[in-house]
């Protein structure tokens, strides 16, 4: 539920920023957005691949915590 709430709030922020924010994206914002999207794609792929999780020595919970931590740090930046 926490992951779903986090995703929904991020979606709301993205929609509102496109509607009321600046239309120009800085290089740092593009970098943060790209890293965030890559981490979410990695999460989706790794959570459905048990072999990849074993190779990376992650559990599903550990993977979720690391991705959410990375995205939270990106948001803080």
Backbone bond lengths (Angstrom), bond angles and torsions (degrees), N, CA, C in turn:
res aa  C-N    CA-C-N  psi(-1)  N-CA   C-N-CA  omega(-1)  CA-C   N-CA-C  phi
1 X - - - 1.450 - - 1.531 110.74 -
2 X 1.329 115.91 -37.12 1.462 119.17 179.89 1.526 110.67 -63.95
3 X 1.314 116.72 -41.08 1.467 120.17 178.96 1.516 110.98 -64.40
4 X 1.319 117.23 -40.74 1.458 121.08 178.83 1.524 110.83 -65.07
5 X 1.321 117.15 -43.09 1.465 120.60 178.17 1.524 110.58 -63.45
6 X 1.330 117.31 -40.84 1.460 121.33 178.03 1.523 110.63 -62.15
7 X 1.333 116.77 -44.49 1.469 120.62 -179.43 1.523 111.38 -64.79
8 X 1.318 117.20 -41.11 1.467 120.65 -179.47 1.523 110.72 -65.72
9 X 1.332 117.61 -43.04 1.466 119.36 179.60 1.522 111.00 -65.36
10 X 1.326 117.09 -37.25 1.464 119.72 177.66 1.527 110.64 -66.29
11 X 1.306 117.63 -38.83 1.456 121.06 177.69 1.526 111.12 -63.72
12 X 1.310 116.60 -41.06 1.471 120.80 177.58 1.528 110.55 -62.92
13 X 1.324 116.78 -42.66 1.466 120.47 178.53 1.523 110.62 -62.94
14 X 1.314 117.71 -42.07 1.464 121.12 179.66 1.522 110.87 -63.45
15 X 1.326 117.41 -46.47 1.465 120.95 -179.54 1.528 110.81 -62.41
16 X 1.325 117.21 -45.38 1.464 120.39 180.00 1.524 112.11 -67.16
17 X 1.327 117.29 -34.65 1.460 118.89 179.44 1.515 111.44 -69.14
18 X 1.331 117.99 -34.74 1.463 119.48 176.19 1.524 111.00 -70.97
19 X 1.304 116.89 -32.72 1.467 119.50 -178.60 1.524 112.58 -78.12
20 X 1.329 117.78 -44.12 1.465 120.77 -173.02 1.539 113.89 -112.42
21 X 1.301 118.43 -9.21 1.457 121.00 -175.07 1.520 112.63 -91.31
22 X 1.313 114.02 -171.46 1.448 120.80 177.10 1.515 108.94 -76.33
23 X 1.324 116.35 147.69 1.463 119.81 -179.04 1.519 111.96 -88.80
24 X 1.323 117.40 -11.19 1.457 121.15 179.74 1.524 109.18 -90.28
25 X 1.331 115.99 134.59 1.463 121.31 -179.84 1.523 108.26 -108.87
26 X 1.321 116.92 127.47 1.464 121.63 176.71 1.524 109.94 -75.51
27 X 1.321 115.47 165.35 1.470 120.13 179.52 1.523 111.41 -64.01
28 X 1.328 116.81 -39.06 1.468 119.12 -179.50 1.526 110.80 -66.03
29 X 1.332 117.54 -39.68 1.468 120.22 178.35 1.522 110.62 -64.74
30 X 1.315 116.98 -40.12 1.465 120.61 178.18 1.524 110.83 -64.69
31 X 1.326 116.04 -39.11 1.461 120.16 178.04 1.525 111.11 -63.98
32 X 1.335 116.87 -47.20 1.461 120.75 179.07 1.528 111.41 -62.37
33 X 1.321 116.51 -41.88 1.462 120.44 178.61 1.526 110.38 -63.13
34 X 1.323 116.87 -43.45 1.459 120.76 179.77 1.516 112.54 -63.12
35 X 1.339 116.70 -43.64 1.463 120.49 178.55 1.525 110.33 -63.80
36 X 1.314 116.45 -40.77 1.457 120.19 179.13 1.522 111.56 -63.25
37 X 1.321 116.94 -44.75 1.464 120.39 179.32 1.531 111.12 -65.38
38 X 1.331 117.21 -40.45 1.461 119.93 177.89 1.525 111.56 -62.71
39 X 1.327 116.95 -39.72 1.461 118.76 179.73 1.527 111.10 -67.16
40 X 1.326 117.10 -37.12 1.462 119.19 178.52 1.527 111.62 -70.34
41 X 1.334 117.02 -37.77 1.467 120.25 176.08 1.530 109.81 -64.84
42 X 1.337 115.92 -43.15 1.463 120.22 177.30 1.522 110.97 -59.46
43 X 1.329 116.31 -41.83 1.461 121.14 178.80 1.523 110.74 -61.33
44 X 1.328 116.65 -44.67 1.463 120.11 -179.05 1.525 111.35 -64.59
45 X 1.315 117.02 -40.97 1.464 120.26 -179.61 1.529 110.84 -70.94
46 X 1.318 116.37 -47.57 1.467 120.01 -175.54 1.518 112.45 -68.84
47 X 1.319 117.61 -31.97 1.466 118.80 -178.74 1.527 111.94 -70.23
48 X 1.323 117.42 -19.36 1.468 120.45 178.24 1.526 112.27 -101.96
49 X 1.314 117.09 1.44 1.459 121.24 -179.54 1.526 109.24 -121.79
50 X 1.308 115.63 101.30 1.457 120.56 -179.99 1.520 112.64 -64.31
51 X 1.338 116.94 -34.87 1.465 120.58 179.91 1.523 111.30 -66.11
52 X 1.329 117.56 -39.17 1.463 121.05 179.21 1.528 110.36 -66.15
53 X 1.329 116.48 -39.96 1.460 119.80 177.52 1.525 111.09 -62.41
54 X 1.341 116.98 -41.58 1.463 120.39 178.78 1.524 110.84 -66.28
55 X 1.327 116.55 -39.17 1.461 120.50 179.52 1.525 110.94 -63.63
56 X 1.324 116.95 -39.76 1.460 121.64 -178.66 1.527 112.75 -86.32
57 X 1.332 116.99 -1.18 1.468 123.12 -179.50 1.527 111.60 59.24
58 X 1.327 115.65 43.27 1.465 122.26 177.70 1.518 109.33 -114.65
59 X 1.323 115.40 149.47 1.455 120.48 164.12 1.523 105.99 -97.20
60 X 1.316 117.35 170.03 1.472 118.53 177.90 1.516 111.16 -62.39
61 X 1.309 116.70 -39.23 1.465 120.18 178.95 1.531 111.02 -66.86
62 X 1.325 117.24 -42.07 1.459 121.33 178.13 1.510 112.07 -62.67
63 X 1.332 115.90 -38.54 1.467 120.52 177.15 1.519 110.43 -64.43
64 X 1.328 116.77 -45.63 1.464 120.71 -179.86 1.525 111.14 -62.62
65 X 1.311 116.66 -42.07 1.466 120.34 179.84 1.519 110.76 -64.59
66 X 1.327 117.77 -42.25 1.465 119.90 -178.49 1.524 111.40 -67.56
67 X 1.325 118.12 -39.57 1.468 120.63 179.20 1.527 110.55 -68.08
68 X 1.319 117.56 -44.30 1.461 119.97 178.74 1.530 111.88 -65.61
69 X 1.319 116.65 -35.89 1.466 119.92 176.19 1.518 110.86 -65.25
70 X 1.323 116.87 -43.59 1.470 120.12 178.19 1.519 111.05 -61.52
71 X 1.317 117.68 -44.53 1.457 120.58 179.82 1.519 112.20 -67.50
72 X 1.323 117.80 -34.50 1.454 120.48 176.52 1.532 110.70 -66.85
73 X 1.322 116.76 -41.64 1.465 120.05 177.15 1.519 111.96 -63.65
74 X 1.329 116.29 -38.46 1.463 120.28 176.38 1.512 110.67 -63.53
75 X 1.309 116.68 -41.14 1.460 120.07 179.33 1.541 111.16 -65.99
76 X 1.313 116.91 -36.77 1.460 120.27 177.73 1.529 110.77 -64.14
77 X 1.321 116.51 -38.18 1.459 120.43 179.51 1.506 110.15 -64.36
